[in-house]
Amino acid sequence: MTISALLTGFVVGAAISFAIIFFRQRAMQQTLHQREEKARQLIKAAEEKTAQMTGEIELRHKAALLKIEEETKYKYQSVEEELAKQKSRMDKREEQLDRKFDQLDQREREHDRQRKQLEEMNQAIVSRKAQHDALVQQVQARLEEVAGMTEEVARAQLMSRFEDDARNASARMFKLLETEAKENADRKAREIIATSIQRLAGEFVSEQTVSVVALPSEEMKGRIIGREGRNIRALETATGCDLIIDDTPEAVVISGFNPVRRQVARLALEELIGDGRIHPARIESVVKKATQTIQNEIKEAGEKAVFEVGLTDVHPEIIKLLGTLKFRTSYTQNVLSHSVEVAFLCGAMAEELGLNGGIARRCGLLHDIGKAVDHEVQGSHAVIGGQLAKKYREKPIVVNAIWSHHFDIEPNSVYGPLANAADALSAARPGARRENVETYLKRLEQLEEIATSFNGVEKAFAIQAGREVRVIVQYDKVNDEGSMMLARDIANRVENEMTYPGQIKVTVIREMRTTHIAN
């Protein structure tokens, strides 16, 4: 290829390149011109739209102003109407106030007129009172002259007579009221006691602690004693009781101050006799078993008593002490049965009086709790029982009732006297306490001997199983006052010289009999 050809090709390529560039620039200028034209059109449309929106906003603003103007005008009219109404009411009130002021003025004038009338009447009354006082002084002077005594002396005599009459009348009224109160109180007390006794169905035969164990044969005595007395010593050491084996046929007597130990000894001895194996090792085992049995029996007896009476929240130690009373007797009356009976009587009387029956039954059940340990602790069973109840956190009212049921201290509530009354009822009812015939006859003889030992006594009779003694006195040797003193002296001597359950009533009879025979 020649140089000219190369140059020609180069020129042609350059021309073509310039042509392409030219056409591209022209096309770009046309495109730019079109875009500018379109932009001017958009700007024009936006300006027209803005003008349109501005007009609409102005129209809305004018409409809102018109609406606000109308609302303001309506409110203004409403306010004007309300002000007009208030002005009308104020005008009416002013008229009413004016009328009231006029009425007040009239009343004030009327009051002034009445005040003047009252002053005039008061002056007239003062004048008449002065005249009356003068007349009274003249009459009083005349009366003093006629009676021969001054006003003070007459007044003193009159007051003295009035005081005497009032004192006599009040004494008669007081005696009448006292008599009626005593009659009503006695009648009410009898009704309450009778109702309480009727509501209680107690047993007439009480349990008694047995201290005699029957033997199947006389041979058993030797087995109980054992070789060189080792069996009986083991029994006495394990139980803390004395075994008395004498000439009594087929019987062994158990002696001990503690009723629970005596019961353990009795139970253990009965089991040993029934089993036939009697030796020290066996004795210890049987006594231990009997002790546990008695403890369980004590607990069951206490729980049964508490459940029967209907109490709750009773301390376990108190339940145990109650169960121990099952093996205690008082004048052959079982103490636990007696306590349950007293609880029922106490509760019944309390309910009749409108008191708390639960507290009364609690006081009655626990009133003899001190007897469970009185053979171990010095002091009255009432005091010991109160200390035990206080120790196991019984209520103060219950503690005081237990402590005061024999009046060792003064009761601070009615529950102490209630417990005392129920205790006396339980002990005094027929069949509650038994004694042998010999002791019973001796007590009756002693009662009659004490009564007949006084001067002027003709006869004496013990009646009602020794709970009453009737004393017949000689009419010419003992007067009415002397019979009262005699009854008191006999009662005091009976209290000091005799031992008896319950109470003994002393009745002195003084009468005169005149006899004449008609033929």
ROFI-120696 format. One line per 5 residues: number of its first residue (from 1); their letters; for each residue x, y, z of C-alpha. Coordinates in Angstrom, 2 decimals. Each point is the difference from the previous one (the first is absolute). Layout:
ROFI-120696
NUM) A) X:Y:Z; ... $
end
This chain:
ROFI-120696
1) MTISA) 0.00:0.00:0.00; 1.30:3.40:-0.93; 0.32:3.02:2.11; -2.65:1.85:-1.98; -2.47:-2.69:0.63 $
6) LLTGF) 0.73:0.14:3.69; -0.44:3.74:0.07; -3.24:-0.23:-1.95; -1.35:-2.58:2.50; 1.07:2.09:2.94 $
11) VVGAA) -1.72:3.12:-1.42; -3.17:-1.91:-0.71; -0.05:-1.50:3.54; 0.58:3.40:1.50; -2.79:1.50:-2.07 $
16) ISFAI) -2.38:-2.74:1.03; 0.94:0.51:3.67; -0.58:3.75:-0.26; -3.32:-0.63:-1.67; -1.10:-2.38:2.76 $
21) IFFRQ) 1.05:2.43:2.70; -1.84:2.83:-1.73; -3.21:-1.92:-0.30; 0.21:-1.13:3.63; 0.46:3.60:1.21 $
26) RAMQQ) -2.91:1.15:-2.08; -2.19:-2.79:1.35; 0.98:0.88:3.54; -0.82:3.67:-0.61; -3.42:-0.93:-1.32 $
31) TLHQR) -0.63:-2.26:3.01; 1.10:2.74:2.39; -2.25:2.48:-1.76; -2.95:-2.37:0.34; 0.67:-0.54:3.69 $
36) EEKAR) 0.21:3.74:0.62; -3.29:0.46:-1.79; -1.60:-2.76:2.10; 1.40:1.56:3.18; -1.50:3.37:-0.92 $
41) QLIKA) -3.34:-1.70:-0.57; 0.17:-1.76:3.37; 0.91:3.26:1.75; -2.91:1.72:-1.71; -2.39:-2.79:1.03 $
46) AEEKT) 1.32:0.16:3.57; -0.54:3.74:0.12; -3.55:-0.43:-1.28; -0.63:-2.74:2.60; 1.44:2.18:2.75 $
51) AQMTG) -2.22:2.88:-1.00; -3.03:-2.30:0.03; 0.83:-1.40:3.45; 0.60:3.50:1.34; -3.47:0.96:-1.14 $
56) EIELR) -1.55:-3.01:1.63; 1.83:0.70:3.27; -1.22:3.60:-0.05; -3.56:-1.22:-0.58; 0.26:-2.49:2.91 $
61) HKAAL) 1.44:2.71:2.22; -2.83:2.36:-0.83; -2.55:-2.80:0.69; 1.60:-0.75:3.39; -0.02:3.70:0.89 $
66) LKIEE) -3.65:0.22:-0.91; -0.81:-3.07:2.13; 1.94:1.37:2.97; -1.76:3.32:-0.40; -3.41:-1.70:-0.01 $
71) ETKYK) 0.85:-2.12:3.09; 1.31:3.04:1.84; -3.16:1.91:-0.88; -2.17:-2.93:1.28; 1.93:-0.23:3.24 $
76) YQSVE) -0.20:3.73:0.47; -3.76:-0.14:-0.44; -0.22:-2.89:2.53; 2.08:1.92:2.51; -2.17:3.06:-0.46 $
81) EELAK) -3.14:-2.09:0.59; 1.49:-1.63:3.14; 1.03:3.41:1.33; -3.49:1.26:-0.64; -1.47:-2.94:1.96 $
86) QKSRM) 2.46:0.53:2.87; -0.85:3.70:0.07; -3.68:-0.90:0.18; 0.62:-2.39:2.90; 2.12:2.58:1.79 $
91) DKREE) -2.79:2.52:-0.36; -2.48:-2.47:1.51; 2.37:-0.75:2.89; 0.44:3.69:0.70; -3.78:0.35:0.16 $
96) QLDRK) -0.24:-2.94:2.38; 2.77:1.42:2.19; -1.77:3.32:0.10; -3.21:-1.70:1.16; 1.94:-1.97:2.66 $
101) FDQLD) 1.68:3.14:1.28; -3.42:1.59:0.32; -1.27:-3.03:1.93; 3.06:0.08:2.29; -0.64:3.66:0.73 $
106) QRERE) -3.58:-0.78:0.89; 1.08:-2.88:2.30; 2.58:2.16:1.69; -2.63:2.65:0.71; -2.31:-2.75:1.36 $
111) HDRQR) 2.80:-1.33:2.22; 0.68:3.45:1.37; -3.68:0.36:0.85; -0.08:-3.43:1.73; 3.23:0.78:1.89 $
116) KQLEE) -1.58:3.16:1.40; -3.07:-2.01:1.06; 2.19:-2.61:1.72; 1.93:2.68:1.86; -3.25:1.49:1.21 $
121) MNQAI) -1.25:-3.45:1.08; 3.31:-0.75:1.77; -0.25:3.22:1.94; -3.54:-0.94:1.02; 1.15:-3.47:1.06 $
126) VSRKA) 2.87:1.43:2.07; -2.44:2.33:1.72; -2.42:-2.88:0.73; 2.86:-2.21:1.25; 1.05:2.68:2.43 $
131) QHDAL) -3.57:0.19:1.27; -0.13:-3.82:0.25; 3.30:-0.19:1.90; -1.29:2.62:2.42; -3.18:-1.99:0.55 $
136) VQQVQ) 1.98:-3.25:0.45; 2.22:1.65:2.61; -3.04:1.28:1.84; -1.63:-3.47:-0.08; 3.26:-1.69:1.06 $
141) ARLEE) 0.43:2.40:2.88; -3.58:-0.68:1.06; 0.52:-3.78:-0.24; 3.21:0.18:2.06; -1.86:2.06:2.58 $
146) VAGMT) -2.85:-2.51:0.15; 2.19:-3.17:-0.09; 2.59:1.30:2.38; 2.99:-1.17:-2.16; 2.20:1.47:-2.69 $
151) EEVAR) 0.01:-1.02:-3.66; 3.28:-1.90:0.34; -1.29:-2.08:2.90; -3.23:-0.83:-1.82; 1.91:-0.93:-3.14 $
156) AQLMS) 2.37:-2.25:1.99; -2.91:-1.80:1.70; -1.78:-0.47:-3.33; 3.13:-1.31:-1.73; 0.68:-2.38:2.90 $
161) RFEDD) -3.53:-1.39:-0.27; 0.38:-0.37:-3.78; 3.36:-1.77:0.44; -1.45:-2.46:2.52; -2.96:-0.75:-2.25 $
166) ARNAS) 2.27:-0.45:-3.03; 2.43:-2.21:1.97; -2.82:-2.22:1.26; -1.53:-0.25:-3.46; 3.36:-0.81:-1.59 $
171) ARMFK) 0.72:-2.63:2.69; -3.35:-1.67:-0.63; 0.58:0.13:-3.74; 3.55:-1.33:0.38; -1.18:-2.88:2.20 $
176) LLETE) -2.76:-0.82:-2.46; 2.40:0.10:-2.96; 2.58:-2.05:1.90; -2.61:-2.64:0.88; -1.23:-0.14:-3.60 $
181) AKENA) 3.57:-0.19:-1.31; 0.85:-2.86:2.37; -3.16:-1.87:-0.92; 0.60:0.51:-3.72; 3.69:-0.92:0.32 $
186) DRKAR) -0.80:-3.15:2.00; -2.71:-1.01:-2.43; 2.21:0.68:-3.02; 2.93:-1.88:1.58; -2.24:-3.00:0.73 $
191) EIIAT) -1.31:0.06:-3.58; 3.53:0.16:-1.42; 1.30:-2.78:2.24; -3.04:-2.20:-0.66; 0.27:0.56:-3.76 $
196) SIQRL) 3.74:-0.73:0.04; -0.45:-3.21:2.02; -2.80:-1.17:-2.28; 2.20:0.55:-3.06; 2.76:-2.16:1.47 $
201) AGEFV) -0.36:-3.76:-0.15; 2.83:-1.10:2.30; 0.77:-3.46:1.28; -1.05:-0.84:3.54; 2.85:-2.45:0.63 $
206) SEQTV) 3.52:1.35:-0.31; 3.14:-1.95:-0.71; 2.34:-0.83:2.83; 3.70:-0.77:-0.05; 0.62:-3.68:0.74 $
211) SVVAL) 3.05:-0.85:2.09; -0.76:-3.70:0.67; 1.08:-2.63:-2.56; -1.70:-3.39:0.14; 2.19:-3.13:-0.22 $
216) PSEEM) -1.00:-3.28:-1.61; 1.44:-1.96:2.96; 2.03:0.37:3.18; 2.97:-1.54:-1.81; 0.30:3.16:-2.10 $
221) KGRII) 1.03:2.00:3.10; 3.23:-1.96:0.25; 0.76:0.51:-3.69; -0.61:3.73:0.36; 2.38:0.17:2.98 $
226) GREGR) 2.61:-2.11:-1.81; 3.19:-1.51:1.31; 1.23:2.04:2.96; -2.57:2.68:-0.96; 1.71:1.06:-3.24 $
231) NIRAL) -3.22:0.10:-2.06; -1.94:2.19:2.43; 3.00:2.31:0.43; 0.30:0.32:-3.79; -3.72:0.82:-0.23 $
236) ETATG) 0.17:2.59:2.75; 3.15:1.59:-1.47; -1.42:0.15:-3.54; -3.44:1.33:0.98; 0.78:2.12:3.07 $
241) CDLII) -2.84:-1.65:1.93; -0.11:-2.34:2.96; -1.45:-3.50:-0.43; -1.69:-1.27:3.17; -0.32:-3.79:0.10 $
246) DDTPE) -1.71:-1.04:3.22; -2.52:-2.56:1.15; -2.70:1.34:-2.29; -1.01:-3.00:-2.08; 0.83:0.16:-3.70 $
251) AVVIS) 0.66:3.76:-0.05; 2.94:2.40:-0.15; -0.35:3.60:1.16; 1.86:2.72:-1.93; 0.84:3.06:2.11 $
256) GFNPV) 1.31:3.26:-1.43; -0.74:3.71:0.27; 0.24:0.53:-3.78; -3.17:-1.30:-1.69; 1.66:-0.33:-3.41 $
261) RRQVA) 2.84:-2.11:1.40; -2.54:-2.09:1.89; -1.92:-0.56:-3.22; 3.22:-0.97:-1.83; 0.84:-2.44:2.78 $
266) RLALE) -3.49:-1.51:-0.11; 0.08:-0.40:-3.79; 3.51:-1.47:0.02; -0.82:-2.42:2.84; -3.16:-1.19:-1.74 $
271) ELIGD) 1.93:-0.66:-3.21; 2.76:-1.85:1.89; -2.57:-2.13:1.80; -1.78:-0.79:-3.23; 3.23:-0.83:-1.83 $
276) GRIHP) 1.50:-2.01:2.87; 3.60:1.00:-0.77; 1.17:2.05:2.97; 3.69:0.93:0.25; 1.89:3.35:0.21 $
281) ARIES) 0.75:0.33:-3.72; -3.61:-0.79:-0.92; -1.26:2.37:2.70; 1.98:2.94:-1.42; -1.32:-0.69:-3.50 $
286) VVKKA) -3.62:-0.34:1.14; 0.17:3.14:2.19; 1.44:1.99:-2.91; -2.79:-1.24:-2.26; -2.64:0.74:2.67 $
291) TQTIQ) 1.42:3.50:0.48; -0.34:0.70:-3.73; -3.51:-1.43:0.01; -1.03:2.21:2.91; 1.56:3.07:-1.65 $
296) NEIKE) -1.98:-0.70:-3.17; -3.12:-0.53:2.10; 0.62:3.30:1.78; 0.36:1.84:-3.29; -3.11:-1.62:-1.46 $
301) AGEKA) -2.01:0.78:3.14; 1.08:3.66:-0.09; -0.76:0.34:-3.71; -3.37:-1.69:0.48; -0.92:2.40:2.82 $
306) VFEVG) 1.04:3.04:-2.05; -1.93:-1.25:-3.04; -3.05:-0.86:2.10; -0.14:3.48:1.50; 0.64:1.59:-3.42 $
311) LTDVH) 3.19:1.95:0.69; 2.80:0.92:-2.42; 3.58:1.29:0.27; 0.73:-1.88:3.21; 3.70:-0.40:0.84 $
316) PEIIK) 1.24:-3.62:-0.29; 1.32:0.10:3.57; -3.41:1.03:1.29; -1.56:-2.87:-1.96; 2.49:-2.33:1.68 $
321) LLGTL) -0.86:1.39:3.44; -3.70:-0.44:-0.73; 0.59:-3.61:-0.95; 1.88:-0.52:3.28; -3.17:1.00:1.87 $
326) KFRTS) -1.57:-3.23:-1.24; 2.00:-1.81:2.69; -0.82:2.54:2.75; -3.03:-0.17:2.28; -1.48:2.49:2.46 $
331) YTQNV) -2.37:-1.53:2.55; -0.09:-3.00:-2.37; -1.15:2.27:-2.85; 2.12:-0.27:-3.14; 1.61:3.42:-0.47 $
336) LSHSV) 0.03:-0.07:-3.82; -3.69:-0.94:-0.18; -0.70:2.67:2.61; 1.92:2.61:-2.07; -1.96:-0.84:-3.17 $
341) EVAFL) -3.24:0.22:1.94; 0.99:3.37:1.49; 0.88:1.24:-3.51; -3.47:-0.85:-1.30; -1.73:1.53:3.04 $
346) CGAMA) 2.15:3.12:-0.24; -0.72:0.41:-3.71; -3.74:-0.53:0.45; -0.25:2.57:2.79; 2.12:2.49:-1.96 $
351) EELGL) -2.23:-0.33:-3.06; -3.09:0.50:2.18; 1.61:3.22:1.30; 0.94:1.18:-3.50; 3.75:-0.54:0.52 $
356) NGGIA) 2.62:-1.73:-2.13; -0.70:-3.73:0.31; 3.37:-0.98:-1.52; 2.01:1.91:2.61; -2.23:-1.36:2.78 $
361) RRCGL) 0.48:-3.62:-1.16; 3.76:0.58:-0.18; 0.02:1.32:3.57; -2.11:-2.95:1.18; 2.12:-2.65:-1.70 $
366) LHDIG) 3.30:1.41:1.32; -1.18:1.03:3.48; 1.52:-3.10:1.70; 3.08:-0.29:-2.24; 2.17:0.60:3.08 $
371) KAVDH) -1.10:-3.35:1.45; 2.14:-1.73:-2.64; 3.16:1.14:1.79; -1.14:1.12:3.47; 1.54:-3.16:1.51 $
376) EVQGS) 3.36:1.14:-1.41; -0.26:3.79:0.53; -0.81:1.77:3.26; -3.08:2.21:0.09; -3.70:0.11:-0.73 $
381) HAVIG) -1.08:-1.74:-3.20; -1.77:3.22:-1.08; 3.22:2.03:0.33; 2.04:-2.72:-1.70; -2.56:-0.23:-2.80 $
386) GQLAK) 0.08:3.77:-0.54; 3.80:-0.06:-0.19; -0.07:-2.87:-2.52; -2.61:1.77:-2.15; 2.09:3.18:0.04 $
391) KYREK) 3.12:-1.98:-0.86; -1.65:-1.53:-3.08; -1.32:3.38:-1.16; -3.70:-0.31:0.75; -1.99:3.22:-0.11 $
396) PIVVN) 0.19:2.16:3.17; -3.75:-0.35:0.54; 0.36:-3.82:0.01; 3.03:0.14:2.30; -1.88:2.19:2.48 $
401) AIWSH) -3.08:-2.26:-0.10; 2.14:-3.09:0.79; 1.92:1.83:2.72; -3.11:1.47:1.64; -2.51:-2.86:-0.28 $
406) HFDIE) 0.59:-0.73:3.72; 0.51:3.74:0.69; 3.74:-0.31:0.70; 0.09:3.38:-1.74; -2.74:2.45:-0.92 $
411) PNSVY) -1.61:-0.76:-3.39; 0.22:2.77:-2.59; -2.85:-1.38:-2.13; -3.21:-1.99:0.36; 1.67:-3.18:-1.30 $
416) GPLAN) 1.70:-0.71:3.35; -3.29:-0.12:1.97; -1.54:-1.98:-2.88; 2.74:-2.62:0.28; -0.52:-0.12:3.77 $
421) AADAL) -3.78:-0.47:-0.38; 0.41:-2.70:-2.67; 2.63:-1.75:2.15; -2.39:-0.05:2.95; -2.87:-1.28:-2.17 $
426) SAARP) 2.09:-2.81:-1.44; 1.24:-1.07:3.42; -3.34:0.32:1.80; -2.32:-1.83:-2.40; -1.18:-3.43:1.20 $
431) GARRE) 2.39:-2.83:-0.84; 2.90:2.25:-0.95; 2.13:-0.75:3.02; -0.13:-3.24:1.93; 1.27:-1.06:3.36 $
436) NVETY) -0.19:-3.20:1.93; -2.84:-0.62:2.43; 2.15:0.23:3.10; 1.43:3.41:-0.92; -3.45:1.21:-1.03 $
441) LKRLE) -1.60:-1.03:3.33; 2.84:1.51:2.00; -0.41:3.29:-1.83; -3.75:0.07:0.72; 0.57:-0.84:3.67 $
446) QLEEI) 2.65:2.68:0.34; -2.29:2.54:-1.65; -2.85:-0.75:2.43; 2.36:-0.01:3.00; 1.34:3.45:-0.90 $
451) ATSFN) -3.53:1.37:-0.34; -1.28:-1.47:3.30; 3.05:1.17:1.97; -1.31:3.58:0.12; -2.20:1.22:2.86 $
456) GVEKA) -3.70:0.20:-0.70; 0.06:-2.63:-2.78; -2.70:-2.64:0.47; 0.57:-2.21:-3.05; 2.13:-0.06:-3.15 $
461) FAIQA) -0.57:-2.02:-3.17; 2.45:-0.46:-2.89; -2.01:-0.26:-3.25; 0.59:-0.03:-3.76; 2.99:-2.34:0.26 $
466) GREVR) 1.70:2.28:2.50; -0.27:3.14:-2.11; -2.42:1.65:2.45; -0.49:-0.10:3.77; -3.25:1.14:1.60 $
471) VIVQY) 0.31:1.19:3.58; -3.08:0.28:2.24; 0.53:2.34:2.93; -1.95:0.49:3.23; -2.38:2.91:-0.35 $
476) DKVND) 0.52:1.40:3.50; 3.82:-0.15:-0.07; 0.81:1.37:-3.46; -1.64:3.12:-1.47; -0.16:1.05:-3.66 $
481) EGSMM) 3.28:1.91:0.10; 1.65:-2.87:1.85; -1.13:-2.48:-2.67; 1.75:2.06:-2.68; 3.21:0.06:2.03 $
486) LARDI) -0.34:-3.74:0.72; -0.25:-0.84:-3.72; 3.15:2.01:-0.67; 1.93:-1.58:2.89; -0.95:-3.54:-1.07 $
491) ANRVE) 1.04:0.72:-3.60; 3.37:1.41:1.14; 0.68:-3.01:2.21; -0.93:-2.43:-2.79; 2.41:1.78:-2.36 $
496) NEMTY) 2.83:-0.18:2.54; -0.46:-3.58:1.27; -1.37:-2.03:-2.91; 1.21:-1.08:-3.44; -2.77:-0.36:-2.57 $
501) PGQIK) -0.66:0.55:-3.72; -2.11:2.93:-1.18; -2.00:2.02:2.55; -2.06:-0.72:3.13; -3.09:2.09:0.69 $
506) VTVIR) -0.84:0.77:3.66; -3.70:0.67:0.70; -1.11:1.03:3.52; -3.72:-0.48:0.79; -1.59:1.83:2.93 $
511) EMRTT) -3.70:-0.43:0.60; -2.47:0.04:2.87; -2.77:-2.61:0.17; -3.00:0.34:2.31; -2.36:-2.93:0.53 $
516) HIAN) -3.35:-0.05:1.75; -2.54:-2.82:0.14; -3.68:0.69:-0.52; -2.28:-2.45:1.88 $
end
